[in-house]
Amino acid sequence: MDELYKKHDVMLRGTSLKIVRDYMHNINWKAPMLCLRGARGVGKSTLLRQYAKTNFPAGSEEVLYCSVDGMYFSTHSILDVAEKFNQRGGQLLILDEVHKYNGWSREVKEVADLYPDMRVMLSGSSMLTLTDGDVDLSRRCVWHDVPGLSFREYLQFYKGIELPVITFDELLADSKRAAAMVNEACRPLQHFHDYLRYGYYPYYLKNKVDYYTIVEQTLNYAIEVELPVLRGVDPANSRKLKALVSVLAHLVPFEVDVSKLSATIGVTRGTVIEYLRYLADAGILSLLYSDLLSVKKMQKPDKIYLDNPNLLYAIAGGGVNIGTARECFVVNQLKYKHKVEYGRTSGDFMVDGQWTFEVGGEGKDYSQIADLPDSFILADDIEMPHGNKIPLWLVGFLY
């Protein structure tokens, strides 16, 4: 047990509080049990360590942060650790990367039953489910899905530019004031296209080559390790999954032809649909439907995007179409708080069943959304809004 406390001390000493994401304040930290889910690399572990470092004095034995993929857990169980932690007066047990521990949900449930006064915090893959066979933690555990950095947070992390969040209502009704505020602090267009290429994941950046290497490693880990463990995908099909992602990276935004995808990667139509859903669960793809209530949702998506533009650039390299990157950005920044649907007949996207958005460059006109109520253009390469034409980058200030 002393070994875990030593590792805990080392990890917290190395955790900086210089920049703390505003997302920290969205989390219900007082819940008896909570879980941070998200794609690998979005900063879940950092949030947990920052919370522990902020709320407990150095050297305190009332909190213990441990990653369950460490060597210690190859010979010790979660239950064993919880018991010894409780004996030492432990109040908050943090179990990072919990999805890597076989049978974690049953043991965590038992910990909650045995030690009701002990808070438990978990982190895991975006594919993590709180219902596992006959073990159901969904009524005990509050979970939060953690996104990567918004454009606003990128400016804060890497440029030292502090700016507040804007609401969706402000984006639509008061975009001139919001855009003016940002333009007083910086030239947003100077930074926006850098963000599309390498700003979503909170890695320390020395150069974009290293960054893309880490992004590719993140993608490979999700496909080669997490999908087989958490979705039962045959490891022998990893190459086919990577081929599917590569095809989509070069074709998105892609109106789905499942039969063509099936022939391209050499799996059945049903397997393609299943793989698309799994890749979305893993935070690799975003799947859009023209009607979320339609039975077609159970069959296939209407449009496919990679989850974020950084993935697009990491996989497709110099072959990225800027229109694709723009649409990918909009879906990524909106989907965590809003319902985004494919606007099959008018506009690119329908948001929350009411608002229609067309995405394009500075010269994009209103022809595709003419006479549509509640419709807007999200335009790249402009600093200030004009009429119902809103700067595209401003969508990156919603969180």
C-alpha positions in Angstrom: 0.0 0.0 0.0 2.9 2.4 0.7 4.0 1.8 -2.8 0.7 3.2 -4.1 0.9 6.3 -1.9 4.5 6.9 -3.1 3.3 6.8 -6.8 0.3 9.0 -5.8 2.7 11.6 -4.4 4.9 11.5 -7.5 2.0 11.9 -9.9 0.5 14.8 -8.0 3.8 16.6 -7.6 4.1 16.4 -11.4 0.6 17.7 -12.0 0.5 21.4 -12.9 -2.2 23.7 -11.7 -1.1 26.5 -13.9 -4.0 25.9 -16.3 -7.2 24.2 -15.1 -9.9 23.6 -17.7 -13.3 25.3 -17.0 -14.7 21.8 -17.6 -13.6 21.2 -14.0 -16.5 23.2 -12.8 -19.0 21.2 -14.8 -18.3 18.0 -12.9 -20.3 16.9 -9.8 -17.3 16.3 -7.7 -19.4 15.7 -4.5 -21.2 12.6 -6.0 -20.5 9.4 -3.9 -19.4 7.8 -7.2 -18.5 9.5 -10.5 -16.9 8.4 -13.7 -15.1 10.6 -16.3 -15.4 9.0 -19.8 -13.7 10.1 -22.9 -11.4 9.3 -25.8 -7.8 8.5 -24.9 -5.8 11.7 -24.6 -8.5 14.3 -23.8 -7.2 14.9 -20.3 -9.4 12.8 -17.9 -6.5 11.8 -15.7 -5.2 15.4 -15.4 -8.6 16.6 -14.2 -8.7 13.9 -11.5 -5.2 14.6 -10.3 -5.8 18.4 -10.3 -9.0 17.8 -8.2 -7.0 15.7 -5.7 -4.1 18.2 -5.6 -6.5 21.2 -5.1 -8.7 19.6 -2.4 -6.3 17.6 -0.2 -3.0 18.7 1.4 0.3 17.2 0.2 1.0 13.9 2.0 -2.6 13.3 3.0 -3.6 9.7 3.3 -7.3 10.6 2.9 -7.0 10.6 -0.9 -5.4 8.0 -3.2 -5.0 8.3 -6.9 -3.9 5.1 -8.6 -3.9 3.9 -12.2 -5.3 0.3 -12.3 -3.1 -0.6 -15.3 -0.1 -0.4 -13.1 2.0 -3.5 -12.0 0.6 -3.3 -8.4 -2.9 -4.3 -9.7 -1.5 -7.5 -11.3 -1.2 -9.0 -7.8 -3.7 -6.9 -5.8 -7.4 -6.4 -6.3 -9.4 -3.2 -6.2 -11.2 -4.6 -3.2 -7.9 -5.2 -1.4 -6.7 -1.7 -2.1 -10.1 -0.2 -0.9 -10.0 -2.2 2.3 -6.4 -1.1 3.2 -7.2 2.5 2.1 -10.3 2.5 4.4 -8.2 1.3 7.3 -6.0 4.3 6.9 -8.9 6.7 7.0 -9.3 7.1 3.3 -12.1 9.3 2.0 -11.6 9.5 -1.7 -10.3 6.6 -3.9 -9.5 7.5 -7.5 -9.2 4.6 -10.0 -7.8 5.8 -13.3 -8.1 3.7 -16.5 -10.5 1.4 -14.8 -11.6 -0.3 -18.0 -8.2 -2.0 -18.1 -9.1 -4.0 -15.0 -11.0 -7.2 -15.7 -14.2 -7.3 -13.6 -13.9 -3.7 -12.4 -17.6 -3.0 -12.2 -18.3 -5.9 -9.8 -15.5 -4.9 -7.4 -16.4 -1.2 -7.5 -20.0 -2.1 -6.7 -18.8 -4.1 -3.7 -16.5 -1.2 -2.6 -19.5 1.1 -2.6 -21.5 -1.5 -0.6 -18.8 -2.1 2.0 -17.6 1.5 2.4 -20.6 3.8 1.9 -18.8 6.8 3.3 -15.9 6.5 0.9 -16.2 8.4 -2.4 -15.0 6.7 -5.5 -13.9 8.4 -8.7 -13.3 6.5 -11.9 -12.0 7.3 -15.4 -12.2 5.1 -18.5 -12.6 4.8 -22.2 -15.5 6.6 -23.9 -16.7 3.0 -24.7 -17.1 2.3 -20.9 -20.6 1.2 -19.9 -21.9 1.3 -16.4 -24.1 -1.8 -17.0 -22.1 -5.0 -17.3 -24.1 -8.2 -17.2 -25.8 -8.4 -13.8 -23.7 -5.5 -12.4 -25.5 -2.1 -12.9 -23.8 1.0 -11.6 -25.9 3.4 -13.7 -28.1 4.4 -10.6 -25.1 4.8 -8.3 -22.6 6.6 -10.6 -22.7 10.0 -12.2 -20.8 10.1 -15.4 -19.4 12.9 -17.4 -18.2 12.7 -21.0 -15.0 14.7 -21.3 -14.3 16.4 -24.7 -10.9 17.6 -26.0 -10.0 21.2 -26.1 -12.3 23.7 -27.7 -10.8 26.5 -29.8 -11.2 28.8 -26.8 -9.3 26.4 -24.5 -6.6 26.0 -27.1 -6.0 29.8 -27.0 -5.9 29.6 -23.2 -3.6 26.6 -23.0 -1.1 27.4 -25.8 -1.3 31.1 -26.4 -2.1 32.4 -22.9 -5.2 34.2 -24.1 -8.0 34.0 -21.5 -11.5 34.4 -22.9 -14.9 33.5 -21.5 -17.4 30.9 -22.8 -20.3 32.1 -24.9 -23.7 30.5 -24.9 -25.4 29.1 -27.9 -28.0 31.8 -27.6 -25.2 34.4 -27.7 -23.7 32.8 -30.7 -26.9 33.3 -32.6 -28.3 36.5 -31.2 -25.3 38.5 -30.0 -22.4 37.2 -32.2 -21.2 40.8 -33.0 -20.4 41.5 -29.3 -18.8 38.1 -28.8 -16.7 38.4 -31.9 -15.6 41.9 -31.0 -14.5 40.7 -27.5 -12.3 38.0 -29.1 -10.9 40.4 -31.7 -9.9 42.8 -29.0 -7.8 40.1 -27.4 -6.2 38.5 -30.4 -6.5 37.9 -34.2 -8.6 34.6 -34.1 -7.9 33.8 -37.8 -4.2 33.8 -37.0 -4.7 30.8 -34.7 -7.8 29.0 -36.0 -6.3 26.9 -38.8 -3.5 25.9 -36.5 -6.1 24.6 -34.0 -7.8 22.6 -36.7 -4.5 20.8 -37.4 -3.1 20.3 -33.9 -5.1 21.9 -31.0 -7.8 19.4 -29.9 -5.8 17.1 -27.6 -4.1 18.8 -24.5 -0.6 17.4 -25.3 2.4 19.5 -24.8 3.4 20.5 -28.3 7.0 20.7 -29.5 6.3 20.1 -33.1 3.4 18.8 -35.2 5.2 15.6 -36.3 5.4 14.4 -32.7 1.9 15.5 -32.1 0.5 13.5 -35.1 2.6 10.5 -33.9 0.8 10.6 -30.5 -2.6 11.0 -32.2 -1.9 7.9 -34.4 -0.8 6.0 -31.3 -4.1 7.0 -29.6 -6.1 5.8 -32.6 -4.1 2.5 -32.8 -4.6 1.8 -29.1 -8.4 2.3 -29.4 -8.6 0.0 -32.3 -6.1 -2.7 -31.3 -6.8 -2.8 -27.5 -10.0 -1.1 -26.4 -12.3 -2.3 -29.2 -11.4 -6.0 -28.6 -11.7 -5.7 -24.8 -14.8 -3.5 -24.6 -16.7 -4.4 -27.8 -15.5 -7.9 -28.4 -14.0 -7.1 -31.9 -11.8 -9.9 -33.2 -8.2 -8.6 -33.0 -7.6 -10.1 -36.4 -9.9 -7.4 -37.9 -7.8 -4.5 -36.6 -6.3 -3.9 -40.0 -9.8 -3.8 -41.5 -10.9 -1.2 -39.0 -7.8 0.9 -39.7 -8.6 0.6 -43.4 -12.1 1.8 -42.8 -10.9 4.8 -40.8 -8.4 5.6 -43.5 -11.0 5.4 -46.3 -13.4 7.7 -44.3 -10.6 10.2 -43.6 -10.1 10.7 -47.3 -13.8 10.8 -48.2 -15.7 12.5 -45.4 -18.1 14.3 -45.3 -19.4 11.1 -46.7 -23.0 10.2 -47.6 -22.9 6.6 -46.6 -22.8 3.9 -49.2 -22.4 0.9 -46.9 -22.2 -1.6 -49.8 -19.2 0.3 -51.3 -17.5 0.4 -47.9 -18.2 -3.3 -47.4 -16.5 -4.1 -50.7 -13.6 -1.8 -50.1 -12.5 -3.3 -46.8 -13.7 -6.8 -47.3 -16.4 -7.3 -44.6 -20.1 -7.8 -44.7 -22.6 -4.9 -44.8 -23.8 -5.7 -41.3 -20.2 -5.8 -40.0 -19.5 -2.3 -41.5 -22.5 -0.8 -39.7 -21.4 -2.5 -36.5 -17.9 -1.2 -36.9 -19.0 2.3 -37.6 -21.0 2.3 -34.4 -18.0 0.9 -32.4 -15.7 3.6 -33.9 -18.1 6.3 -32.8 -18.2 4.8 -29.3 -14.4 5.0 -29.3 -14.4 8.7 -30.1 -13.0 8.2 -33.6 -16.0 8.9 -35.7 -19.1 11.1 -35.5 -22.2 9.6 -37.1 -25.0 11.9 -38.3 -28.6 11.0 -39.1 -31.1 13.0 -40.9 -33.8 12.1 -38.3 -32.7 10.9 -34.9 -36.2 9.4 -34.3 -36.2 7.4 -37.5 -35.9 3.7 -37.6 -33.1 4.2 -40.1 -30.9 5.1 -37.1 -30.8 1.4 -36.4 -29.6 0.7 -39.9 -26.9 3.1 -41.0 -25.9 6.8 -40.5 -26.6 9.3 -43.2 -23.2 11.1 -43.0 -19.9 10.2 -41.4 -17.1 12.5 -40.0 -14.0 11.8 -38.1 -14.5 12.9 -34.5 -12.3 16.0 -34.8 -10.1 17.8 -37.4 -6.8 16.8 -35.7 -7.6 13.1 -36.4 -8.4 14.1 -40.0 -5.0 15.8 -40.5 -3.1 13.0 -38.7 -4.6 10.3 -41.0 -5.1 12.1 -44.3 -2.1 14.4 -44.0 -1.8 16.9 -46.8 -4.9 15.5 -48.5 -7.4 17.1 -46.3 -10.1 19.2 -47.9 -10.7 22.4 -46.0 -14.5 22.1 -46.4 -14.3 18.7 -44.7 -12.2 20.1 -41.9 -14.7 23.0 -41.3 -17.7 20.7 -41.1 -15.8 18.2 -38.9 -15.0 21.1 -36.5 -18.6 22.3 -36.3 -20.0 18.8 -35.5 -17.2 18.2 -32.9 -17.8 21.5 -31.1 -21.6 21.3 -31.1 -22.2 17.6 -30.3 -21.3 17.6 -26.6 -24.2 19.9 -25.6 -26.5 19.8 -28.6 -28.3 17.4 -30.9 -26.8 17.6 -34.4 -28.6 16.1 -37.4 -27.6 15.9 -41.0 -29.6 18.5 -43.0 -30.3 16.3 -46.0 -32.5 18.7 -47.9 -31.5 22.2 -46.7 -28.3 23.3 -45.1 -25.5 21.1 -43.8 -26.8 20.6 -40.2 -29.9 20.9 -38.1 -29.2 21.7 -34.5 -31.6 20.9 -31.6 -34.4 20.3 -34.2 -34.7 24.0 -35.0 -31.5 25.8 -36.2 -30.2 25.2 -39.7 -26.5 25.8 -40.4 -24.6 26.0 -43.7 -20.8 25.9 -43.5 -18.4 27.4 -45.9 -15.8 30.0 -46.7 -15.9 33.8 -46.7 -17.9 33.9 -50.0 -20.6 31.4 -49.0 -24.0 32.8 -50.0 -27.5 32.1 -48.7 -28.8 30.2 -51.7 -29.0 26.8 -50.0 -30.8 28.2 -47.0 -32.8 31.0 -48.7 -36.2 31.6 -47.0 -35.5 29.1 -44.2 -36.3 30.4 -40.7 -33.7 30.2 -38.0 -30.9 29.6 -40.6 -27.3 30.8 -40.4 -24.1 30.6 -42.4 -20.9 29.6 -40.4 -18.2 31.2 -42.5 -14.5 30.7 -42.4 -11.9 33.5 -42.9 -14.1 36.3 -41.5 -13.5 38.2 -38.2 -16.9 39.7 -37.7 -20.4 38.6 -38.4 -22.6 40.1 -41.2 -26.3 39.6 -41.0 -26.9 35.9 -40.5 -23.3 35.0 -41.4 -21.3 34.1 -38.3 -17.6 33.5 -38.0 -16.9 29.8 -38.0 -14.3 30.0 -35.3 -16.8 31.5 -32.9 -18.4 28.0 -32.6 -15.2 27.1 -30.7 -16.2 29.3 -27.8 -19.2 27.2 -26.6 -17.2 25.4 -23.9 
